[in-house]
Amino acid sequence: MILRATILGDGPPVVLLHGLFGQARNFAGVQRQLAGGFRVVALDLRNHGGSPHGAAMDYRTMAGDVLETLAELGIGACPMIGHSMGGKTAMAIALLAPARVSKLIVVDVAPVRYPPHFDSILAVLRGLKLTAGLTRAAADVALAEVEPDAGTPGFLLSNLQLGAAPSWRIGLDEIAAAMPDISAWPFTTETYPGPTLFILGAKSRYVRAEHRPLIQAHFPRARFVSLKNAGHWVHADDPEGFLAVLRAALALPDR
């Protein structure tokens, strides 16, 4: 599958992969800041943003989408940066095609199976009646009942197109059906020998101490940086700190 790409800047390529329910434009600020020295390619993963929809969402399939799209764009080995689901996809690419990843930067996710925790949100999103007259306020109220974080409903509802015929940009049914694969981690013995950085939110519980041995088994050159003022959405919670870490990592030699 060829994915929708948003490209800014000139120079060596860098790839950005968003998380679940996100889209390339979640990284718009990061793109603008890096575009002075890099050709920054932000992709909409399948069933997200402007990319095509498809039933499969296992990490081998999503890694294949990214590799196929980069080949179409004429992009070879480059740094791969991914947040959450995009971080798992970036890790999968590094394990399946290590020669295509000059360095790996993973944002607040571990190579582990996570317990399901989006079921109630998906139920509300799929239960919204997409009829003329649906308002953002009504959708916000419905989501607030299952999601206590004040910023999350706005993030989720950025995928909703209102108007005379409201519709979802994302493949909501495909995502719901694929949640077991999205939560999972299918790799066991594969390793990536290149430089790897995990950027963590100190207020997040996505990457725990008990995950580190498995991380280092897959990624023996892994380093960790934790941003004390950030939760899971590291790049949104502490954009300046995130960019400082990112710039330093991208300036390091690839090998």
N, C-alpha and C positions, 0 to 999 in steps of 0.2 A: 504494500500500500504506500502510495506517495502522500506524504503529509504536507499540510499547509505550513509554509515557512515564512517567518518575518525576519528580514535581514537588515542589519544596520552596520555601517562602518566599513573600513578597508583594513587589510593586514591579514595576519594569520587567523584562521577560523577558530571559533569557540562555539560550542553547542550548549544550549540551555533547554532543559526538559522540566516541565511543570508537574505539579502533583494532581491527585484525584480531584475532579470537579473544577480544575483550573484550566488555563489556556496560556498561550504564548505571551499575551499581553500582561500577565501577572509579573513578568520580568521586564516590563517596559523601562522602568527606572534603571535597572541593572544594565540593560542593553545600551541605553543612552550613555551611561557612565563609561562603559567599556569600549564603545564604538570609536573612541579617539585612537585606539591602538590595535583594535581587532575587528575582524569581520564576524559579527556576533549573530548567530543563527538560532532563533528561538522557534521551536516546533510546537504545533498543536498535536498531541498524541491522538491516536484513533479514538473516535467517539467523543472528542473534545474540540471546542473552538470551531474552526473552519475545515477540519480534516474529515475524511469520509468515515462512515460508521461501519462496524463489522462485529460479528458475534464474538470472535476470539479475543481475549485480553490477557492471555498468559504472557509471561515476560520474554519467552523466546520469540513469540509473535511480535510483540511490541518492539523488541530489539531489532528484529528483522525489518520492521517498518522504518525505523530510524536509519539503519544502514542503507536500505534501498533509497531513501530520500537523499541522504548525503552523497551517495554515488551519482544520483541524478543531478545533483548540484555541483558535481566535480570536486567534492571535498574528501580528502584522504584522512590520514591520521591527524587527530586534533584533541584538545582537552574536551572532556565531556563533563558537564555539570548538571546534576539532577536533584530535585527536591521531592521527598516523600515517594509517591509512586514513580515519579520521574527519576528519583535517585535509585530505586530498585531497577528501573529500566536501564539506567546508565551502568549500574553494576553488572547487569546481565550482558550488556554489550561488551564490557571489558573482559568478562569471563569467556564469552563466545568468540570474540574477535579482538583479542588483545592488541594486535598490530594496528587496529583502527583507533585506539585510544592512547594518546601520548601522555595524558595524565587524567586521573579520575578525581572528581570532587563531588562528594555525596553530602546532601544537606538534610540532616535530622531524620535519618531512617537507617535501619539495620537490615542485614540480609537474613531475616527471620520471618516465620509465619506470625502474623498478628491476629489476635482474636477479633471477630467481627464487631464493629462498633458504629457502623453507618446504617444499620437496618431501619432504625426509627426515622432517620433523616430521609432515606430513600422512600420509605412508605409515605411520608408527607409530600415529598416532591412529586411522586407518581400519583398521589391522591388529589393534587390540586386540579380543580376543574378549569381547563383552559378554554374559557368562554369569553366572548367579547364583554368588556367591562371589568375583567380581572385587574386589580390594582396591585402595585408593589406593596402597599401598606397591608392589604389582606394577606398576601403571601408571607410577608414578614411576621404577621401575627401567628399564622399557622406554624411557621418554623420555630418561632420563639418558644412554643410549647415543648419542643423536644431538644432544642439547642440553646443552652444557657449563655454561651459566649456571644456577646453583643455584636461582634464583627462578622461572625460566621454566616448568618442569613444573607447579609449583603454580598458576601463572596459567592455563596451558592446561587443567589438570584441574579448574578451577573450573566448567568447562562439562560435566563428567561427573556424571550422577546415578547413584549406586550404590544397591544394594539387591537385592531379589529379581529385578528385571528392569532391569539397568543400561542407560542410554541417554544419548545426547548431547542437550543442549539446543540446540546449534548445528546448522545445516544443513551438516554436514561434507562430504557429497558435493557439494552445491551450491557450497560454497566451493572445494573442490579443482578442480572443473570451471571455475570462474570465475577462477582465479589469474592467467591472462594479462591479464584486464581489471583485476583488482585491482592488479597490478603496473604497469599502463600509465598513461599520461596522454593523454587524447584531445583536448586543446585546443591550439590553435596561436596564433591571433591575438586571442582575446578578452581584454578587460581589465576590471578592477574599479577604479573611481576612488576608492573609500573608504579610510579609514584601515586599515592592515594591520600586524599585528605577528607576527613569527616568533619563538617562544620555543624556543631550542635547548638541547640537552644538550651540554656541551663534550666529554664523553667519547663522544659518538655520532658516527657517520660518515654519517648519513642526509642531512644538509644540508651540502654542501661549497662551497668558494669558487667552483668552476666552475658551481654552480647559481645563483648570485646574479644574473647577467645575465638569465636566463630568469625568475626570480622577479620581478625589477623590470620586465621587459617585460609580464608579466601584471598585476602589482600595483605601479604606479609610486610609491605612497606607502608602500611596505614599509619597516619598521624591523626591527632584529634585536636580540634580547637573548639572551645565552648564559649558562647557569648552570654554573659550573665544577665543581660536585659531582654533576652529573646525567649520566646516559646517555640512552638513547632514551626510557625511561619517566620523563620529566622530573617529572611530578606525583607519582610514587611515590618517586623518588630524592631529591628536594629539595622536599618539600611546602611548607615555609615560604617558601623562595625563590620557588617557582612562584606561590604565592598572593599574595605581595607584588607581583610583576610583574603578575599578573592584576588585582589591585585597582587598581593605578596605571593600567593600560590602560583598564579599564572606567570610571574616573573622568574620562578625557579626553573632550572634546567629540566627538560622532560625526562631524561634518563640518568 
